[in-house]
Amino acid sequence: MKKTIPFLSATMLFAASVASPLGAAPTDEKDLQALRDRVMGLEQQLSAISRQLERKAEPATADADAAKVTVSEKGITLASADGATAIRLRGVAQFDARVFTGDGGGVLNNAFLLRRARVITEAVLAKNFSFQFVPEFGGSSVSIVDAAIGVTFDKSLQLKFGRFTPPLGLERLQGISWTYFNEASLVSNLVPNRDVGAQASGVLANGTFNYAVGVFGGAPDNASSTNTDFDNDKELIVRLMATPFKNRAESSLKGLTLGVAASQGRAKTTSGRTAGYKTDGQQTFFAYTATTTADGQNWRVAPQVDFRAGPLGVMGEYVVSAVNVRSARGDQAEIRNRAWQGTVGYVLTGEQSSFTGVVPRTRLDPAAGTWGAFEVVARYATLKVDDKAFPLFASAATNAQEASSVGLGLNWYLSKTVLFDTDWYHTRFGFNRSAPAVSDTQILRHDENAVIARVQIAF
């Protein structure tokens, strides 16, 4: 079109000049000037016509290059026309009510709280590059939960750099939006929460095998690292998972996933050992003395299993976490703490159970007679601290050595984005043989009975 316009312009200009009364050879300077003015006017008209024709051709090109905006229950997405570059905004907000019973009334632990409030930004750049940024506005301060850069070569090799969840604990990797229970089990006390590092991962064997291997700064049990790690003590983490029957459509075991994760590293100072282990009700039942420091190698081993069959879901994991510690007077020992959990869930309304949560077929709409989806869940978990922790590295008078928890819950999925769940937890404590008859810590003088109700929106 652009090549045609100059040709048409010249042709029309020539024709106009010939047809004009001034088309004959000018006889004097006055006639020549009139011809020049006439030609200039025709050029301006043709230029205006050319611009109009070009504008008519622009919309098709503009539509092809226009960004696409999508608003859905998965968030708000702004993407290029070819989909190679996109940015998505998501969010998670959780409001909790906690009620504790049978503790004598002397502990002020009943609470309303904004458990989490996150605005999640995810970006894909030129298909092969990605970025995730997750700030946390819940609690008493603002912090960065995740900030990670990704590079994808193909399904078999993906690189990740920044701050994110290390590939170790099964519950931790499931995320916080659609877990069976509103709080992680006792097992998650023995694995890190977030850490700074670099990771390679991928899916192999037609989707039946996946791996992750990474080098991290080395966050202690039940903790998150800071955004910097200036020392020579790093941690290697490897996780291997297999879903061997995934591609066998008729197999009753196609939803079975088996795996194991392990870590090996070194740590020093008080920041290298856990700040404390918490119950389901988020009360601390064990902590090392303030003068106990990490000093040497640490390692973990975590076999895992996940099984899904229609509305039924089962999860289980076992973790051994070992850390070398030193007391103020120089005593040193390797402390091996152990925990395991088993969880089962069943979707009463028949939807598929999934590691990434239940997607209800209907949403809450009383006028239409629809109520969303309902799921019942049950869990048993136990954690035991090594005998060698007492009394040199932890006080038997102020800590429990063991905690065993039973949890029951009902999850009501009002829609794809809104969840209301109510969980009941009962935790019993066991003590070291050197502990006094009555614990010096008030919350340990009774079994913990906690009810935690949560309203959540996640999109």
N, C-alpha and C positions, 0 to 999 in steps of 0.2 A: 504493500500500500504506500509506504514512504517513497519508493522509487517511482511509482505511478504518478504521484502528486506533482513533482516538478515537471514531468512531461506534459501533463494536462495543463499546468499553469502556463508553460511556454506556448502551447498550442492555442489556448484561449487568448493569450496576450497577443499573439500574432494575428489571430482572426479578428480580434477587436480593433487592432491597429489598422488592418486592411479595410474593415467595414466602416471605420470612422470617417467622418467628413474630412478629417485631417490626414487621411491615409495617403493622399497625394503628396508629392515632394513639396516641402515648404518653400514658399516664395520669398519670405523675409524672416527677420529675427523674431517678429511677433508670432508668426505661425509656428515657428520652431519651438518657442517657449510653451505655446498652447499644447503642442504635441507631447512635450516632456511632462507637463502637468497631467495630461490624459493618461499617459503610460504609468506614471506614479500612482494615480488613483486606481488603475486596474491592478497593479501589483499589490496594493493594500487589500483590495477586495479578494484577490486570489489567496493572499496570505491568510485572511480570515476564514475562507472556505477550507483551506488546508488544515487549520487548527480544529475546525469543527469535525472534519473527517477523521482526524487523529483521535479526538476525544471519543468518537463513536466506537473506535477500535479498542480503546483502553479498558472498558469494563470487563471483557473476557479475560484479559491478562491480569487485571487486578483481582478478579475472583479466584484465579488460579493461584495467586500468590498470597491471598488473604489468610490470616491466622484464624484458627478454629477454636471457639470457646465452648467448652462442655461443662454443664453444671448437673451433677447427679449425686446419688447417695455415696459415691466414692470420692467426692470432693469437687473442686473447681479446677479444670484443666485448660490451659492455654497452649495450643499446639500449632506448629507450622503446618502448611497445607500438605506437605509430604510426610508429616509425622516424625521426622527425624529429630526435631527439637521440640521439647515440651516442658512445661512447668506445671506442677500440681500442688494445690494447697489443700491440706487435710487438717483435722483437728480431733483432739480427745479431751474430754472433761469428765471428771469423776467426783461425785459428791458422796461422802460416806457418813454414816451414823454408827458409832460404836457403843455398845452397851456391855458392861462386864457384870456378872452376878456371882454371888457366893464368895466374894473376896473380903468380907467383913466390913465393907463400906469405908475403909480407911484410905483407899487409894483413889486419887482423883484422876481416873482414866476414861470415864465416859466422855464421849466427844462427838461434835460435828466437825468435819474438816473437808476442805477441798483437797482431795488426795492427789489429783493430777490435773493440770490444765496446760495443754500443749498445742501449739500451732506448728504443723509439720509442713516443711517446704521440700519438695522433691523435684529434681530437674533431670532431664535427659538432653544431652547436647550432641548433635551429629550422630545419633543412634548409639555410639559406642562409649560415650562418656556420661557419667551421672554424678549427682550430688544430693546429699540429704542433710538438712539442718533442722534440729529439734530443740527448741528452748523449753524450759519448764517454768511455768508461772504458778504452779501449785505450791503448797507449803508456805514457808515463811520468807523465802528469798527466790530470786530468779537465777537459774543456772542453765548450762548447756548440757543436754542429755546426749545427743548425737550430733556429730558434724563429720561427715565422711564423703570422700571422693571415690568414685568407682570408674574402672576401665574394663570394658568387656571386649574380649577377643572373639569368643564364641561361647556356646553353652558349657564347654569343657574347661574354660579358663576365664575367670573374672578376678580382677584385682580390686582391693579395697584399702583405703588409707584414711586414717583419722581416728576419731573416737566413736566406738560402737560396742555392741555386746560381743565378747569373745565367744568362739564356737565351742562351748564346754557344757553348760547346763541345759537340759532339755526344756525345763520350764522357763528359764531365762530367754531362750531363743524363741519361744512361742509368742513372746510379746505380752502386753498388758491389756489389750482391748477385748479379747475374746477367750480368755482362759476359763477353765472349769470353775475355779474359785477366785474370789476377789483379792486374795492374798496368796503368794507363793508358799509352798510347803516348807517344812523344816530343812529339806534337802538343799534348797537354794541358798541356805546359809553357808554352804561349803564351796560355793563357786563365786567367781567375781561377777559383778553387775555390768560395769562399763570399764573400758580400758583404752589407752592410746596405742595404736600399732598398725601393722601392715599385714594383710591377709590375701591368700590365693584360694579360690574355691571353684567348684565346677560340678557338672553332672555328666556322668559317663554311662556306657552300656545301655543305651536307649532309655535313659531315665531311671534305671534301676539301682544306680550307685551314685552317691555324691560324697564329696570330700571337702575339707577345709583345713588349711594349715596356715598358721600365722605367728609372727613374733610381736610380742606386746611388752609394755613397760613393766607389767607385773602387779596387778591389783590383788590385794589380799581377799580372803573369804568375805562374802557379803559386803563388798565395798566397790566403790568406783574410784578410778584414778583421777588425778587433776589433769589439766590440759598440757602439762609439761612433764618430762621424765629425764632429769639430768643425772644419770648414774650409769654404771656399767652392768647392773643386774637386770637382765631381761628374762622373758618367759616365752617358751615355745609351746604352742597349743596345736593339737592335731585332733580332728574329728572325722570318723568314717561311718557312713550310714548306708544301709542297703534295704531296698524294697524288692526282694527277689521275685515276687509273684505279681508285680504291678501290671505287667502286660498280658496276663492270663485272665481274660475276661470272666471265665467261668470258675475261677479258683476262689474258694472261700477265704483264702489268705492273701488276696491281692491288696488288702489294706494294711498288711503287716510291715512295719519298719523296724529294723534292728540296727543297733550301732554302738559305738564306744568312742569316748573322748578321753584325752589325757593331756596333762601339762607337766612341764619341767622347767624350773627356774631357780633363782637365788634372790634372797631379800635380806635387808638389814634394817635396823632401827625399829622404833615402835610402829612406824607406818607400814612395815612389812608384814605385820600380823593383824588379825581381825580386831576390829573395835568392839565386836560383840555379836552374839547369836540371838535371834529374836523368835518369839513364838508367832503363831498365826495371828494373834491379836496385836502383834508388833511391840511386845514388851520384851526387854532384854533379860534373858535368863542365865547367860554366861558371858564373862569378859575376863581377859587376862589382867593381872595387876598392872598398874601404870608404869612400873619399872621394868616389866618384861619386854624384851625386844626380840625381833626376828634376827637370826644370825646363821645363815647357811642356806642349804638347798631346801626347796619345797617342791612337792609334786602332788598330782591328783590323778585318779582313775575314775571314770564314770561310764559304766555300761548303761544302755538305755533301750527302751522299747515303746513303740506306739502302735496301736491297732485300731482300725476303723472298719465297721461293717454296718452299713445302713445307719440307723439311729444310735447304734452302740459305739462307744469310744472307750479305750483303755490306755492309760499311760503308766509307765513305771521307770524309775531310775535309782541307781545306787551310787554313792559317791564316797570315796576315801580321800581325805585331804590331809597331807602331812606337811608340817612346818617345823624347822629347827628354831628353837628359842633359847634365850639366855636370860638368866635372872640377874638382879642387881649385884649379887655377890659372886657371879661368875659361873653358876651352875648351868649346864647345857643339856638339852635333850631334844629328841625328835618326837613331836606330838602328832599322833595319828587319830584324827576324828572321823567318825563314820555316820552315814545317814542313808535312809532309803524311804521311798514313798511309792504308794500304789493308788491310782485314781481311776474311777469308773464313772461314766456319764451315759445317760440314756435320754434321747429326745422323745418326749411323750407324744408329740404331735406328728412324729414320723419323718421329719426332715433329716437330711444326712448329717452325721457327726463329722467334724473336720478339725484338723489341727489349726486352721485359721478361723474357726468359729462357725456357728450355725447361721444359715441364711433362711429366715422364715419364709414360708410360701405366702403368707398373708401378713398384713400389719394390723395393729389395734384399730378397729373401727366398729364400735358397738352398733351403730346404725345399720351397718352391713352384716352384722353378726360374725365378725372375724376378730380374733384375739391374739394373733401373733403365734409364737412358738414357745413351748415350755420344755425345760430340761431339768432332770434331777441328777444330782452328783453326790458322790461319796468318796472320801479319801482317808487313808491311814498313813501316818508318817512317824518316823522316829529318828532321833539324833543322839549320839553318845560321844562324849568327850573322853579322850584317853586318860586312863588312871594317872599317867605320868605328869599330867598338868597340875596335880594337887600334891602338896600344898605350896611347892616352890614357885610356880608360875601363875597360879590362880588360887583364890581363897575358897576353901570349902565352906566357909561360914556365910559367904555372900553369893555363891553361885550354885546352880544345879548342875549336876554332871550329865543328866539325861533328861530328855523331854520326849514324850510320846503323845501324838495328837490324832484325834478323830474329828473329821469334818463332814457335815451334811449340808446340802444346799439346794436351792431352787432358783433356776435362771429363767427369767421371763423376757423373751425377745419381742419387744413391742413393735419393732420394725427392723430393717436392716441396719439402722444406725443407733437405735435406742435400746438400752438394756436395763432391766431392774433385777437385781439379784439379792438374795438374802441367804447368808451362810451362818451356821452355828459351829463353833469349834470348842472342843473339850481337850485340854492338855494336862497331862499328869507329869510331875517332876520326880526324878530320882536323884539321890545325893551320894556323894563320896562317903566312904565309911568313916572318914575323919570329921565329917560335918556335924555341927551341933544338932540337938533334937529339934530346935526351932531355928529356922534360917534367919539371918540378920537382915535379909532383903524381904520386905513385906509382901511383894507380889508372889513370892515363892512359898509362902506359908499356907497357901491353898491351891487347889487345882485351878487352872484358868478356864473359865466359862465365858465365852465371848460370842456375841451376835453382831455381825457386821452387815448392814444393809447399804446397798450402793445404787445410785442412779447414774447411768453413764450414757454419754453421746459420743460416738466415734464415727468419723466419716473420712 
